[in-house]
């Protein structure tokens, strides 16, 4: 599609807004002028589709114009339907219009002018919580086609490490994962299974996970002599800090005892 096919509809749209419109002025596709209290200069760059080149042309026009518009053909599933493109144009300050060639009309997708995106407090909170909760930097940026080592996965691995030597209770694991009861109960990765009421053990897939990610979890506390079970190791650590499973149960009820078994 030739860019000139967009011009008639764009010109009518601007003229309806009170502009005097002319095409191909000093390298600009469309230049429109309106006599308000202060002369207003509007520039429109037209392309057969949204592209980086179109954005760069519009950026160059911003220095001379009061407002800059991008005009592209209206499509059903193209970039003009992508809300990320709309937000990008608002963020930069461009107007975006989609030209319906069949009906010779213009659909305004973004108004030109300063823009501040609406704050997403929930997403911001999730980002900060996940960033603070991760141990080290286990997942290189840009990683694809492999599991992301999230803070939750690290805590689940820490629980698995403490259950490697034998079954244990959620309170045995709170030293490395405060939400150990929920982790064992939900069993998102299939690493745990119930040995008896309130007691969990490691599955084969859990042992495979520990072999796959040997350095991406907070291991059991150091100090207890070798030969102790995982539960005895943690209890020894808790006794040193002044509290055992009973003390932990008073302030942190075991989710496995209050929720139905999975």
N, C-alpha and C positions, 0 to 999 in steps of 0.2 A: 504494500500500500504506500502510495506517495504521501509525503508529509503535507503537500498542498491540499490534499483531500480533506484535511482537518480544518483548514483555514476558514471556510465559510461559516461553520458552526461556531468556531471560537470567536470570530469577528462579531457575529450577531449577539453572542453572550455578553461580550464586553460593551457593545453599543447599548444593549439594554440596561447596563449598569451606568451609563452616562459617559462612556469613554469615546474619544475620537481615535479610530483604529487605522493603522497602516501596516502593511507587510514589508518584510525585508528592509529594515532600516539599520544601517551601520552594522550589518552582520547578525542582527537579531531577527528571529522569525517574525515576531509580531511586536509592535510597539504601540501602546495606547496611552493617551493623555486625557486627564479629566481636570476641569477647572473648579476645584473646591476652594476653600479659604486659602489653601496653599496648593499650588500645582502638584498633581499626583501623576507619577510616571509608572506605568506597569509594563512589564516585559513578559512575553510568553515564548517558551521554547517548545517546539513540537517534534515528536519522534513517533515512529511506528510501533515502538514498544519501550518499556521502562528499562534503562540501562545506566551504567556508570558514566558513559559519555554524556548522557542527558543531564545527569547530576552535575558533572563538572562544568558543562556549559552554563547551567543555571547559577552555579557558584560564582562564575566569572561575571554574570550580569548583576549580581547583588550589589556591587560597588557603585553602580550608576542608577539603579532603579529603586523606587519606593517599595515595590512588591514584584515578586517573580513567580510566574506560574509554569507548571509543566503540563503539557497536553499530550495525551496518548489515546489510542482507540479504546473504546469500551469492549471488553471481552467477558466471557462467562467464567473462565478459570485462569486468566492471566495475572500478571503482576498487579494490575489495577484492582484486583479483588483481594490482594494480600494486605491485611491490616498492618503488617510490619512496615510495608511501604508507606502506608498512610501516616503511621507514627514517625517514620523517618523524615518525611516531608515536613510534618509539623515541627519536629525537633529542630530541623535546620531553618525553618521559617518559610518554606516554599508552599505555594498553593498547588493543588493537584486536581486536574480536571480530566474526566474520561469522556470522549466524544462518541456518541451513538450515531454511527454513520447511517443506519437504516432510517432513523427518525430525525436526523439532523438536529440533535439536541445535545446539551452538555450536562454531565452529572459532576457536581463539585464533591470531591472526595476529601479534600483538606483545604482549609482556608489559609492564605498566607499571613504571616505575622509571628510574633514571639510565642513560644509554646513551652510549657512546663508539664511533663507527664504526671499524671496522678500517681502519688506515692502508693506503693504496694507494701504496706507495713508487714503483712504476713509473710511475703516472700523474702523481705529483708531480714526478718527474724529467723527464718529457716536457714538463710545463707550464713548468718552470724553464728547460729547454734551449731551448724554442721562444721564450719571452719574451726570453731573453738573445740569441738568434741573430737576431732581426728587426732590420732597419735602420729606426729611427724607429718610427712608429705608422701603418702603411699601410692598415689595415682598421678602419674605425669599428665600434665595438661595436654589435651588433644587425643587422649587414649580412646580407641574405639574397638568394638568387637571383643571386649573382655570385661569382666565384672569390675565395677568401680569399688575401691576399698573405702566404703563409707564408715563413719563413726559407729554406726549400728553394727556393721559387719565386724569391725574390730572388737567391739564388746562381746559379740557372739563368739568370736574366736577365742577371746580371753576366757569365757565360760567353758568352751570346749577344751582348752588347755588344762584347766583345773579338773575336768572330768576325765581326762585321759587315763588316770591311774585307777579310776573306780567311780561308782555312783556318788552323787552328792545332792544336797538340798539347796534351794535358792539362797538361803541365808549363808551357805558356805561360800557363795560366789560374789557376794555383794562387795567384797573388798576390791574387786576389779571391775564390777559392773553393778552399779546401784539398782538398775532395772533388770537384774538377772531373772527375777520371777517372771516378768512379762516376756523376756527373751525365750526362756525355756518353755513357757506355756504356748506362745504363738508359734515357735519352731518354724520360722519363715524359711530357713534353708534346709530343713530336714536333718539337722545334725544331732538332734536329741530325741530321746524317747523315755517314757515313764517306766521306771523299774518297779515302783510301788507308789502308794499315795504320798505325794510331796517329795518324791525322790526321783532323780533323773540320771540317765547314763548316756554315754556317747554312742552314736551309730557309726556304721562303716563310712558313710559319707562325711561325717564329722571328722573322723581320723584322716580321711583323704584331704579335707580342707586344711587341716593343720600341716600336712606335708606340702600342700600347694603354697600356703602362705606362712612359712615358718617364722618370719620376722615382722609380721604386720599385726601383732596383738600384744597387749600388755600381759606378760607372763606372770606366773605365780610369784608371790612375795619371796624374797630371799631370806634365809635365816634358819628354818627348821632343818634338822639333820636329815640326811638321805635315808631312804627306806620307808619314810612315812607315806601314808596315802594322801591323796589330794585334800580330802576333808580334814585330816589331821594337820596337814601343813597350814591350811587356812585358819583352823581353830587355834593353832599355836600362835599365828600372827595376830589373831584377834585378842587372845589373852594378853599378849604384850601391849596391845593398845587399850586394854581395859574393857573388852566386851566380847561376848560370844554370840552364838545363834540366838540364845534366849533374849539377850539385850537387843539384838537386831530385830527380833520379832516384835518387840514392844513398840518400836518406832516405825518399823517398816513391815507391815503385815505381808505374809507370803501370798502373792497372787494365785499360786497354784492351789492354795487351800481354800480360796474364796471364790474361784471361778471353776466352771465345769471342765472336766478333763477333755483333752483333744484326742 
